[in-house]
Amino acid sequence: MRTWKILMAGLGLLSAAPSPALAKVHVFACAPEWGALAEEIGGVHVEVFVATTARQDVHHVRAKPSLLVAMRKADLVVCSGAALESGWLPILLKKAGGPDVQPATAGYLMASDFVPLIGARKEADRSLGHIHPEGNPHVHLNPNNLLPVARVLAERLLILDPDNLEDYSGSFKRFETGWMALVASWKEAAAGLEGAKVVVYHDAWAYLLDWLGIEKIASLEPKPGLPPTASHLEAVLQAVDGRDVRAILVAPYEDGKAADWLSGRTGIPVLRLPYTVGGSEDANDIESLFAETMEMLKGVR
């Protein structure tokens, strides 16, 4: 009971009564990585709906009827935040979200609120492209960021479903122990990547590159969210000349034509990393997402 009270106080909800026991906690996850993490921590006590796939750009999603239906059932909404889903999540919350999944409630969890963000900026001018003044929202690609999010996820689940406190606490402890060991092993195996140079399509890879010490030389997008132009690609071609660039990183949902064009003129290989759970045949959960990514990055050394 003391643990529950501390968590409630931290959320500003101390005066609220605990929720009645739920048959299942319905989790609405904006992206596959958060759905997979919810399943890791929630186990048999959660029913997870994932709003997007690895083949979709989470910036651009239509608030279609199936998402409205899922949102009406939601007890917990888990998303990246930092305005990544700003074009569609507020619409779903307004039209179909219950009072317990609105901002500042236990049922509303934005991962970016609990990790250090890269690339915060004061400008919010749309002429600069699809920018995020709060910081880069693609936080899941540094595996160190998943641990604090998993911790908050476990806390929220035990608030919503206190009858299963021991299960949620046990799941998180097991995840924490195993995850820390995996991250350490991946980091050790990636020692040879530090200082390697790459080109990216979009800055979706910022956290992965920062974690591994890989240097981004250029982006194929002239501005975030804007498609490559002929003049910008010529500028990228000049930027990589003589720079020993090892790879061009592309996500499953990104158009590979510009990457193929650059590769054809430079010989730099195109590397389609999974980006999220389901992004490749073998990346079917959180652990295999990073294991597959690290395996593919071996060629960048």
C-alpha angles and dihedrals in degrees: 000000000000091000091050092050092051091052093047092050091051089055094046090247102110094122093054122098117242115264118257116257113281126217086222132352106237109220121196107200118190093207138021095253092059093045090052092048091050090053090049092055101030099043115171092353096070136066109203127204116190113205098201142028133226088260093061129082104232090210089068116043129142117231091234125177095261090059091049090053091050092047091054089059096044122122092171131026116201119187141145097254123187086114094296091128096031093118095062116004096073089052092053092046092049096046102036112005119110123227091262095062099049122111115290093027130109089249095061116077123172110184094209090064090069105044135059110266127222123219104018110174138181096224119091097172111142089214086075090063130245097340131168111215091192090060139272107321099203091096099146094077093076102071090207087068093060094066098063090043090051089050092053090044090056090048092051093047093053090049090053095039109023093166088073097045094126093053094050092045091048093048092052094048091051091047092047094052095045095041095051090053092048094048091050091050093048092049092050092048090050096054091112092058096068110115095014114141126228142170118227132200094218133359090258086114097058096110094044092050092046092051093049098038093242117155122229110217099182146341123235089220111081088213128004110286096008119114119246117273128207093246093049092049089053088053091050090049089056092044093057096044109121093354100113093236109187104197148356109232118215130174122224092252095050125096107251098201096096091046091050090049092053092044091051092055098041108026090236107146121241112234116199102197118192093245092189142013108300093024091119136015092261099040096085101139139017095276096047091046090065095035090055092044092052092047091052093047091060088087091060093068 
